[in-house]
Amino acid sequence: MSTILVVDDEKDICIFLRHLLSEKGHQVTLCTSRREFDDVKNAVSFDLAFLDVRLPDGNGLEILKDLKTSQPLCKVIVMTGYSTVKTAVEAIKLGAYDFIEKPFDEIEEIERITERLLTGGVTPSHDHVHDLATQIGCFIGQQEEMNQLFSLAYKFAQKNVNILIEGETGTGKEVLAHFIHEASQRSHYPFIGVNCGAISEHLLESELFGHTKGSFTGAAKDRKGFFELADKGTLFLDEIGEASLATQVKLLRVLETGEFMKVGGETVQRSKARLITASHVDLHQAVTKGTFREDLLYRLDVVKLTIPPLRKRVEDIPQLIDDYVKRHQLKLSFTEDTLQLLKSYNWPGNIRELVNIIKRAAALAEGETAYITPDYLPTKITSPIEGAIEMAAAEEGAQFAGKNLGFDSFLDLWQQEIRDMWKSEEITELQLVLDGIKRLETEAIHAFIEKSLKKTVGNRKEAVEGLGITMRKLRYYLNEKK
């Protein structure tokens, strides 16, 4: 027999849980206020507690902290309504093992959670989370913040709540979304990823919701949208901040009612897909600027997961490289001085940039050596001056700090890098050349945009007119093409 505590100001909830749990042979203590909890917290040793996050005379999170301090072995389930799910998320971070939403729709779920926690099946093991991540090609590493992130992601994957993923470009937001999908009960349904910034504004609505034949020029037949294609699976919307305000309104309707209509359609359809969104910009700031709807953010930001940039987890770089090399069966070894240079680099492109550098080094070393020395790294990493410029840009939080001031220097370095590949006696992988061209494109775009913004004293409207682009395209260049 186990001792269970129930803390809830709703007496009906208390009576219901006492009846349900007593029938299973457990001893149940009821509290309807913080004062009653204070009276029993040191008098009885509890194995499990059901804790409401809102009480008339106390804060649920404070009670949780108190309970975990006085009875650290007591497992806690947080009870919450939809409006307090974000508080439940904080409770999970403070040590609660799970949360259930009121009103209780599935009594069997409460019984399963209770049985699991009382029999020792508390949380997925460290190895289980890592094994699932490995299956989908995701590397977690040893850093505590990343391990906590994936443990939380695993827990929330089991819940039917919306998740917002934040992180810089290249940190692996889609990979984390895929992990959540695979950890959920929807894993046998489709996972569909969409980059909202890569689809033009007038096509995004059609891509998301589908369209009917003849609804616009070029609509030769009916077409299913991503919401319909995702079925009961997961729809991942990357760079959600790039969606137009008109599209945001329709997304809000789907989240509030589960209903949508195809472009040109007259029939209401229902979506059963789970929505995971991501952005590398602060959506709260976007709300302040008027480019993102506050009510939509409220719906999306139920659970927020933030991926740390690579520069904050450089200790994982050797393992990241080792994992990539093993997964792709490359017979390579990075020397210690090479690893030190990689650890000291600022990584503005994060994991994506690291992977490109590994590919580049592997291509240059093929047929020559199995040891990657600093000679096989690009100049931007081996040059202390270039590294210092990029570090200053990241620390100041400026979008262009240092980059355009040294654009001439960048051109010299870029030309040297391309020239070195051209003069190499070995065949150069064409993808490396294309990556270099893309990098030149990005740097050039940013340089000329900054030049125009300086010319117009920061007036974006005048800048876009001079550049011959739209305001949406300007935002895309500023935020995405970094």
C-alpha positions as CSV (number, residue, x, y, z in Angstrom):
1,M,0.0,0.0,0.0
2,S,1.3,3.5,-0.9
3,T,0.5,6.8,0.7
4,I,-0.7,9.5,-1.7
5,L,-1.3,13.2,-1.2
6,V,-3.9,15.2,-3.1
7,V,-3.7,19.0,-2.9
8,D,-6.6,20.8,-4.7
9,D,-9.1,23.4,-3.7
10,E,-11.8,21.7,-5.7
11,K,-13.4,19.3,-3.3
12,D,-15.0,17.3,-6.1
13,I,-11.6,16.6,-7.5
14,C,-10.3,15.5,-4.1
15,I,-13.2,13.2,-3.5
16,F,-12.9,11.7,-7.0
17,L,-9.2,11.0,-6.6
18,R,-9.6,9.6,-3.1
19,H,-12.3,7.2,-4.4
20,L,-10.2,6.2,-7.5
21,L,-7.0,5.6,-5.6
22,S,-8.5,4.1,-2.5
23,E,-10.0,1.4,-4.6
24,K,-6.5,0.5,-5.7
25,G,-5.5,0.0,-2.1
26,H,-3.7,3.2,-1.5
27,Q,-4.0,5.5,1.6
28,V,-5.0,9.0,0.4
29,T,-4.6,12.3,2.3
30,L,-6.6,15.3,1.1
31,C,-5.7,19.0,1.3
32,T,-7.8,21.8,-0.1
33,S,-5.4,24.7,0.8
34,R,-1.8,25.6,1.5
35,R,-2.5,25.8,5.2
36,E,-3.8,22.2,5.3
37,F,-0.7,21.1,3.3
38,D,1.6,22.8,5.9
39,D,-0.1,20.8,8.6
40,V,0.5,17.4,7.0
41,K,3.8,17.8,5.1
42,N,6.0,16.8,8.0
43,A,3.5,14.4,9.7
44,V,3.1,11.8,6.9
45,S,5.7,10.4,4.5
46,F,4.2,10.4,1.0
47,D,5.1,8.2,-2.0
48,L,3.1,10.2,-4.6
49,A,1.4,13.6,-4.7
50,F,-1.2,15.1,-7.0
51,L,-0.7,18.8,-6.8
52,D,-2.9,21.6,-8.3
53,V,-0.9,24.6,-9.4
54,R,-3.5,27.1,-8.3
55,L,-4.7,27.4,-4.7
56,P,-6.6,30.2,-3.0
57,D,-3.9,30.7,-0.4
58,G,-0.7,29.6,-2.1
59,N,1.3,29.1,-5.2
60,G,1.5,25.6,-6.6
61,L,5.1,26.0,-7.6
62,E,6.1,27.1,-4.1
63,I,4.3,24.1,-2.6
64,L,6.2,21.8,-5.1
65,K,9.5,23.3,-4.0
66,D,8.6,22.8,-0.4
67,L,7.5,19.3,-0.9
68,K,10.6,18.3,-2.9
69,T,12.7,19.8,-0.1
70,S,10.9,18.1,2.8
71,Q,10.2,14.9,1.0
72,P,12.6,14.6,-1.9
73,L,11.6,11.0,-2.7
74,C,8.0,11.9,-3.2
75,K,7.0,11.8,-6.8
76,V,4.7,14.7,-8.0
77,I,2.0,14.8,-10.6
78,V,0.9,18.4,-11.4
79,M,-2.8,19.0,-12.2
80,T,-3.6,21.9,-14.5
81,G,-6.2,23.4,-16.7
82,Y,-5.3,24.6,-20.3
83,S,-4.7,28.2,-19.1
84,T,-2.1,27.0,-16.6
85,V,-0.2,24.5,-18.8
86,K,2.8,26.8,-18.9
87,T,2.9,26.7,-15.1
88,A,2.9,23.0,-15.3
89,V,5.9,23.2,-17.7
90,E,7.7,25.1,-15.0
91,A,6.7,22.5,-12.5
92,I,8.3,19.8,-14.6
93,K,11.5,21.8,-14.7
94,L,11.4,22.1,-10.9
95,G,11.1,18.3,-10.4
96,A,7.5,17.3,-11.1
97,Y,7.5,14.0,-13.0
98,D,4.3,14.5,-15.1
99,F,1.2,16.6,-15.5
100,I,-2.4,15.9,-16.2
101,E,-5.0,18.3,-17.6
102,K,-8.4,19.0,-16.0
103,P,-11.1,18.1,-16.5
104,F,-10.0,14.4,-16.5
105,D,-11.1,12.8,-19.8
106,E,-9.2,9.5,-19.5
107,I,-9.4,7.9,-16.0
108,E,-7.3,5.0,-17.3
109,E,-4.4,7.5,-18.0
110,I,-4.4,8.6,-14.3
111,E,-4.3,4.9,-13.3
112,R,-1.5,4.2,-15.6
113,I,0.6,7.2,-14.5
114,T,0.0,6.3,-10.9
115,E,1.0,2.7,-11.4
116,R,4.1,3.7,-13.4
117,L,5.4,6.1,-10.8
118,L,4.7,3.9,-7.8
119,T,6.4,0.9,-9.3
120,G,9.6,2.8,-10.2
121,G,9.0,3.6,-13.8
122,V,9.5,7.3,-13.3
123,T,11.2,8.8,-16.3
124,P,12.9,7.5,-19.4
125,S,16.5,6.5,-18.7
126,H,19.4,8.6,-20.0
127,D,20.4,5.8,-22.3
128,H,16.8,5.5,-23.7
129,V,16.7,9.2,-24.7
130,H,20.2,9.0,-26.2
131,D,19.3,5.8,-28.1
132,L,16.2,7.4,-29.7
133,A,18.3,10.5,-30.6
134,T,20.9,8.3,-32.2
135,Q,18.3,6.5,-34.3
136,I,17.3,9.7,-36.0
137,G,20.9,11.0,-36.4
138,C,20.7,13.5,-33.5
139,F,23.7,14.0,-31.2
140,I,23.0,15.2,-27.6
141,G,26.5,15.2,-26.1
142,Q,27.4,15.5,-22.4
143,Q,26.5,19.1,-21.7
144,E,23.9,19.2,-18.9
145,E,21.8,21.9,-20.7
146,M,21.4,19.7,-23.8
147,N,20.6,16.6,-21.8
148,Q,18.0,18.4,-19.8
149,L,16.5,19.8,-23.0
150,F,16.1,16.4,-24.6
151,S,14.7,14.9,-21.4
152,L,12.1,17.6,-21.3
153,A,11.4,17.2,-25.0
154,Y,10.8,13.5,-24.4
155,K,8.3,14.2,-21.6
156,F,6.4,16.8,-23.5
157,A,6.4,14.5,-26.6
158,Q,3.9,12.3,-24.8
159,K,1.5,15.2,-24.3
160,N,-0.8,16.7,-26.9
161,V,0.5,20.3,-26.4
162,N,2.0,22.7,-28.8
163,I,5.7,23.2,-28.7
164,L,7.8,26.2,-29.7
165,I,11.5,25.6,-30.4
166,E,13.8,28.6,-30.3
167,G,17.5,28.6,-31.4
168,E,19.9,30.2,-33.8
169,T,20.1,29.2,-37.4
170,G,21.8,25.8,-37.7
171,T,21.3,24.6,-34.2
172,G,19.1,21.7,-35.2
173,K,15.5,22.9,-34.6
174,E,14.1,20.5,-37.1
175,V,16.1,17.6,-35.7
176,L,14.7,18.3,-32.3
177,A,11.2,18.5,-33.7
178,H,11.7,15.1,-35.4
179,F,12.9,13.7,-32.1
180,I,9.7,14.9,-30.4
181,H,7.7,13.3,-33.1
182,E,9.5,9.9,-32.8
183,A,9.1,10.0,-29.0
184,S,5.4,10.6,-29.2
185,Q,2.5,8.3,-29.8
186,R,2.2,9.8,-33.3
187,S,5.5,8.3,-34.5
188,H,3.8,5.9,-36.9
189,Y,2.1,8.9,-38.7
190,P,3.8,11.4,-41.0
191,F,6.3,14.0,-39.9
192,I,6.2,17.0,-42.3
193,G,8.6,19.9,-42.0
194,V,8.0,23.2,-43.7
195,N,10.2,26.3,-43.8
196,C,7.8,29.3,-43.9
197,G,10.6,31.7,-44.9
198,A,11.4,29.6,-48.0
199,I,7.9,29.8,-49.5
200,S,6.6,33.0,-51.0
201,E,3.8,34.7,-49.1
202,H,1.1,34.1,-51.7
203,L,1.9,30.4,-51.9
204,L,2.3,29.7,-48.2
205,E,-1.5,29.6,-47.5
206,S,-2.0,27.1,-50.3
207,E,0.9,24.9,-49.2
208,L,-0.5,24.8,-45.6
209,F,-4.2,24.3,-46.3
210,G,-4.3,23.1,-49.9
211,H,-6.4,24.5,-52.7
212,T,-9.2,23.5,-55.1
213,K,-9.0,23.3,-58.8
214,G,-9.3,26.8,-60.4
215,S,-8.9,28.7,-57.2
216,F,-6.1,30.7,-58.7
217,T,-4.0,30.8,-61.9
218,G,-2.1,27.6,-62.2
219,A,-4.3,25.6,-59.9
220,A,-5.0,22.9,-62.4
221,K,-6.3,20.3,-59.9
222,D,-7.3,19.9,-56.2
223,R,-4.2,19.7,-54.0
224,K,-3.9,18.6,-50.4
225,G,-2.1,21.0,-48.0
226,F,0.5,20.1,-45.3
227,F,-2.2,20.0,-42.5
228,E,-4.1,17.4,-44.4
229,L,-1.0,15.4,-45.4
230,A,0.3,15.3,-41.9
231,D,-2.9,13.5,-40.9
232,K,-2.6,12.5,-37.2
233,G,1.1,13.0,-37.3
234,T,3.3,16.1,-36.7
235,L,3.5,19.3,-38.8
236,F,6.7,21.3,-38.1
237,L,6.6,24.9,-39.2
238,D,10.1,26.4,-39.2
239,E,10.6,30.1,-39.2
240,I,7.0,30.7,-38.2
241,G,7.8,34.4,-37.8
242,E,8.0,34.7,-41.6
243,A,4.3,33.8,-42.1
244,S,2.2,36.8,-43.1
245,L,-0.4,38.3,-40.7
246,A,-3.2,36.9,-43.0
247,T,-1.8,33.4,-42.7
248,Q,-1.3,33.8,-39.0
249,V,-5.0,34.5,-38.6
250,K,-5.8,31.2,-40.3
251,L,-3.2,29.3,-38.3
252,L,-4.9,30.7,-35.2
253,R,-8.2,29.4,-36.3
254,V,-6.8,25.9,-36.8
255,L,-5.3,26.0,-33.3
256,E,-8.5,27.2,-31.7
257,T,-11.0,25.1,-33.5
258,G,-9.1,22.4,-35.4
259,E,-10.8,23.6,-38.5
260,F,-9.6,25.0,-41.9
261,M,-10.7,25.4,-45.5
262,K,-8.7,25.0,-48.7
263,V,-8.0,28.0,-50.7
264,G,-11.0,28.4,-52.9
265,G,-12.8,25.7,-51.0
266,E,-16.2,25.8,-49.3
267,T,-16.0,22.7,-47.1
268,V,-14.7,22.9,-43.6
269,Q,-12.0,20.3,-42.8
270,R,-10.6,19.2,-39.5
271,S,-7.0,18.8,-38.6
272,K,-5.7,16.2,-36.2
273,A,-2.1,17.0,-36.6
274,R,0.2,18.2,-33.8
275,L,1.9,21.5,-34.4
276,I,5.5,22.2,-33.6
277,T,6.9,25.6,-34.5
278,A,10.3,27.1,-34.5
279,S,12.0,30.4,-34.9
280,H,15.5,31.8,-34.6
281,V,14.2,35.3,-33.8
282,D,12.4,36.3,-30.5
283,L,8.7,36.1,-31.3
284,H,7.9,38.2,-28.3
285,Q,9.9,41.0,-29.9
286,A,8.1,40.4,-33.2
287,V,4.8,40.9,-31.3
288,T,6.1,44.2,-30.0
289,K,7.0,45.3,-33.5
290,G,3.6,44.3,-34.8
291,T,4.9,41.6,-37.2
292,F,3.5,38.6,-35.2
293,R,0.1,38.2,-33.5
294,E,0.1,38.0,-29.8
295,D,-2.9,35.6,-29.6
296,L,-1.2,33.2,-32.0
297,L,2.0,33.3,-29.9
298,Y,0.0,32.5,-26.8
299,R,-1.3,29.4,-28.5
300,L,2.1,28.3,-29.9
301,D,4.2,29.1,-26.8
302,V,2.7,26.5,-24.5
303,V,6.0,24.7,-24.1
304,K,9.1,26.5,-25.2
305,L,12.4,24.6,-25.8
306,T,15.5,26.6,-26.4
307,I,18.5,25.0,-28.1
308,P,21.8,26.5,-27.0
309,P,24.2,27.6,-29.7
310,L,27.3,25.6,-30.5
311,R,29.6,28.2,-29.0
312,K,28.1,27.5,-25.6
313,R,28.8,23.8,-25.8
314,V,32.2,23.7,-27.5
315,E,33.2,20.9,-25.1
316,D,31.0,18.6,-27.2
317,I,32.8,19.3,-30.4
318,P,35.2,16.3,-30.3
319,Q,32.3,14.0,-29.6
320,L,30.2,15.6,-32.3
321,I,32.9,15.1,-34.8
322,D,33.5,11.5,-33.7
323,D,29.8,10.7,-33.9
324,Y,29.6,12.2,-37.5
325,V,32.7,10.3,-38.6
326,K,31.5,7.0,-37.3
327,R,28.0,7.4,-38.7
328,H,29.3,8.1,-42.1
329,Q,32.1,5.5,-41.9
330,L,34.9,8.0,-42.5
331,K,38.4,7.0,-41.6
332,L,39.5,10.3,-40.2
333,S,41.0,11.6,-37.0
334,F,41.2,15.3,-36.0
335,T,44.5,16.2,-34.3
336,E,44.4,17.9,-30.9
337,D,45.6,21.3,-32.2
338,T,42.8,21.1,-34.8
339,L,40.2,20.4,-32.1
340,Q,41.5,23.3,-30.1
341,L,41.1,25.7,-33.1
342,L,37.6,24.4,-33.6
343,K,36.7,24.9,-29.9
344,S,38.0,28.5,-30.0
345,Y,35.9,29.4,-33.1
346,N,32.6,31.3,-32.6
347,W,30.4,29.1,-34.8
348,P,27.9,31.6,-36.2
349,G,26.4,28.7,-38.3
350,N,26.3,26.3,-35.4
351,I,26.0,22.5,-36.0
352,R,25.2,23.0,-39.7
353,E,28.5,24.9,-40.2
354,L,30.5,22.3,-38.2
355,V,29.1,19.5,-40.5
356,N,30.1,21.5,-43.6
357,I,33.6,22.0,-42.3
358,I,33.9,18.2,-41.5
359,K,32.8,17.5,-45.1
360,R,35.3,20.0,-46.5
361,A,38.2,18.6,-44.4
362,A,37.3,15.0,-45.5
363,A,37.2,16.0,-49.1
364,L,40.5,17.8,-49.0
365,A,42.2,15.0,-47.0
366,E,40.9,12.1,-49.2
367,G,43.8,10.2,-50.7
368,E,46.3,12.2,-48.7
369,T,46.0,11.4,-45.0
370,A,43.6,10.1,-42.3
371,Y,44.7,12.9,-39.9
372,I,43.0,16.3,-40.1
373,T,45.5,19.0,-39.2
374,P,44.8,22.8,-39.1
375,D,45.9,22.9,-42.8
376,Y,42.6,21.3,-43.7
377,L,40.5,24.0,-42.0
378,P,39.2,27.1,-43.7
379,T,41.0,30.4,-43.1
380,K,38.1,31.9,-41.1
381,I,38.9,29.3,-38.3
382,T,42.7,29.4,-38.5
383,S,42.9,33.2,-38.7
384,P,42.7,34.8,-35.2
385,I,41.6,38.2,-36.6
386,E,38.6,36.8,-38.5
387,G,37.6,34.8,-35.5
388,A,37.8,37.8,-33.3
389,I,35.6,39.8,-35.6
390,E,32.9,37.1,-35.6
391,M,33.2,36.7,-31.8
392,A,32.6,40.5,-31.4
393,A,29.6,40.3,-33.7
394,A,28.0,37.5,-31.6
395,E,28.8,39.1,-28.2
396,E,27.4,42.5,-29.2
397,G,24.3,40.8,-30.7
398,A,24.5,42.9,-33.8
399,Q,23.4,41.4,-37.1
400,F,26.3,42.8,-39.0
401,A,28.9,43.9,-36.4
402,G,32.4,43.4,-37.8
403,K,31.2,41.6,-41.0
404,N,30.7,44.6,-43.3
405,L,33.5,46.5,-41.7
406,G,35.8,43.8,-42.9
407,F,33.9,42.9,-46.2
408,D,37.0,43.7,-48.2
409,S,39.0,41.4,-46.0
410,F,36.3,38.7,-46.4
411,L,36.6,39.0,-50.1
412,D,40.3,38.5,-49.9
413,L,40.0,35.5,-47.7
414,W,37.2,34.0,-49.8
415,Q,39.2,34.4,-53.0
416,Q,42.2,32.8,-51.3
417,E,40.1,29.8,-50.2
418,I,38.6,29.3,-53.7
419,R,42.1,29.8,-55.2
420,D,43.5,27.1,-52.9
421,M,40.8,24.6,-54.0
422,W,41.4,25.5,-57.6
423,K,45.2,25.0,-57.3
424,S,44.8,21.7,-55.4
425,E,46.1,18.7,-57.3
426,E,43.2,16.6,-55.9
427,I,39.7,16.7,-57.4
428,T,37.7,19.1,-55.3
429,E,34.2,18.2,-54.2
430,L,31.8,20.5,-56.1
431,Q,29.6,20.9,-53.1
432,L,32.5,22.7,-51.3
433,V,32.6,25.2,-54.2
434,L,28.9,25.7,-54.0
435,D,29.0,26.2,-50.3
436,G,31.7,28.8,-50.8
437,I,29.6,30.6,-53.4
438,K,26.6,30.6,-51.0
439,R,28.7,32.0,-48.3
440,L,29.8,34.8,-50.6
441,E,26.2,35.4,-51.6
442,T,25.2,35.7,-47.9
443,E,28.0,38.1,-47.0
444,A,27.5,40.2,-50.0
445,I,23.8,40.6,-49.4
446,H,24.4,41.6,-45.8
447,A,27.1,44.0,-46.8
448,F,25.0,45.8,-49.4
449,I,21.9,45.8,-47.1
450,E,23.9,47.4,-44.3
451,K,25.3,49.9,-46.7
452,S,21.8,50.9,-47.8
453,L,20.5,51.1,-44.2
454,K,23.4,53.4,-43.3
455,K,22.6,55.5,-46.3
456,T,19.0,55.8,-45.2
457,V,19.8,56.2,-41.5
458,G,18.0,53.0,-40.7
459,N,14.9,53.8,-42.7
460,R,13.9,50.3,-44.0
461,K,11.2,51.6,-46.3
462,E,13.6,53.7,-48.2
463,A,16.2,51.0,-48.1
464,V,14.0,48.4,-49.7
465,E,13.0,50.8,-52.4
466,G,16.6,51.5,-53.2
467,L,17.5,47.8,-53.1
468,G,14.5,46.8,-55.3
469,I,13.1,44.2,-52.9
470,T,10.1,43.8,-50.6
471,M,10.0,44.4,-46.9
472,R,9.3,40.7,-46.4
473,K,12.4,39.8,-48.4
474,L,14.4,42.3,-46.4
475,R,13.3,40.6,-43.1
476,Y,14.2,37.2,-44.6
477,Y,17.7,38.3,-45.5
478,L,18.2,39.9,-42.1
479,N,16.9,37.0,-40.1
480,E,17.4,33.8,-42.2
481,K,20.4,34.3,-44.4
482,K,23.0,34.7,-41.8
